Amino acid sequence: METMKVRITRATELLWEGEALSVTSKNVDGPFDVLPMHANFVTLIRGEPITVKNVDKTETKHSFKYAVMYVQDNVVKIYADFL
């Protein structure tokens, strides 16, 4: 089972970090999923939940007014509430 690293931060605070099977949310173009080995990707998420599917198949949901998601080299970095 392939996984990817996910790190969610707000300013100087680490909110969540761990291995995941997928990350799901919605941007202006619609819903999307990020899976392990996803192509490089950057998007702005406005007021939509971000769902992380954990390795044990449970889900962790996060909601922010604004977030930027950056995917590179099998790592998903989410920068939340930056405004």
C-alpha positions as CSV (number, residue, x, y, z in Angstrom):
1,M,0.0,0.0,0.0
2,E,1.5,3.3,-1.1
3,T,1.4,6.3,1.2
4,M,2.4,9.9,1.1
5,K,3.5,12.4,3.8
6,V,1.0,15.1,4.8
7,R,1.8,18.2,6.9
8,I,-0.8,20.8,7.8
9,T,0.4,24.0,9.4
10,R,-0.9,27.4,10.4
11,A,1.6,30.3,10.8
12,T,3.9,28.8,13.4
13,E,1.7,25.9,14.5
14,L,1.8,22.3,13.3
15,L,-1.8,21.1,13.2
16,W,-1.4,17.6,11.8
17,E,1.4,15.5,10.3
18,G,1.6,11.9,9.2
19,E,1.3,9.3,6.5
20,A,-1.8,9.2,4.4
21,L,-3.5,7.2,1.6
22,S,-5.2,10.3,0.1
23,V,-6.2,13.9,0.5
24,T,-9.5,15.2,-0.8
25,S,-11.0,18.7,-1.1
26,K,-12.5,21.1,-3.6
27,N,-11.1,24.1,-5.4
28,V,-12.6,26.6,-7.9
29,D,-12.5,23.9,-10.6
30,G,-14.3,21.3,-8.4
31,P,-13.5,18.3,-6.2
32,F,-10.1,16.6,-6.4
33,D,-8.1,13.8,-4.8
34,V,-4.4,13.7,-4.2
35,L,-3.0,10.1,-4.2
36,P,0.5,8.8,-3.5
37,M,3.0,9.7,-6.3
38,H,0.7,12.5,-7.5
39,A,2.1,15.0,-10.0
40,N,3.3,18.4,-8.7
41,F,0.2,20.4,-7.8
42,V,-0.6,23.8,-6.2
43,T,-4.1,25.0,-5.4
44,L,-6.0,27.5,-3.2
45,I,-8.8,26.0,-1.1
46,R,-11.4,28.5,0.2
47,G,-13.8,27.4,3.0
48,E,-13.9,23.7,1.8
49,P,-13.1,20.8,4.1
50,I,-9.9,18.9,3.5
51,T,-10.2,15.2,4.3
52,V,-7.1,13.1,4.9
53,K,-7.5,9.3,4.6
54,N,-5.2,7.9,7.2
55,V,-3.2,4.6,6.8
56,D,-5.7,2.9,9.1
57,K,-8.4,4.0,6.7
58,T,-10.0,6.4,9.2
59,E,-10.5,10.0,8.0
60,T,-9.4,13.3,9.5
61,K,-11.3,16.4,8.4
62,H,-9.9,19.9,8.6
63,S,-11.7,23.2,7.7
64,F,-10.1,26.5,7.2
65,K,-11.2,29.9,5.7
66,Y,-8.2,29.7,3.3
67,A,-5.5,27.1,2.6
68,V,-2.8,26.5,0.0
69,M,-2.0,22.9,-0.9
70,Y,1.4,22.2,-2.4
71,V,2.2,18.7,-3.6
72,Q,5.8,17.7,-4.6
73,D,7.9,14.6,-4.3
74,N,5.1,12.5,-2.6
75,V,4.7,15.2,0.1
76,V,1.5,17.2,0.6
77,K,2.0,20.5,2.5
78,I,-1.1,22.5,3.5
79,Y,-0.6,26.1,4.7
80,A,-3.8,27.1,6.5
81,D,-5.4,30.4,7.5
82,F,-2.6,32.6,6.2
83,L,-4.8,35.7,5.8
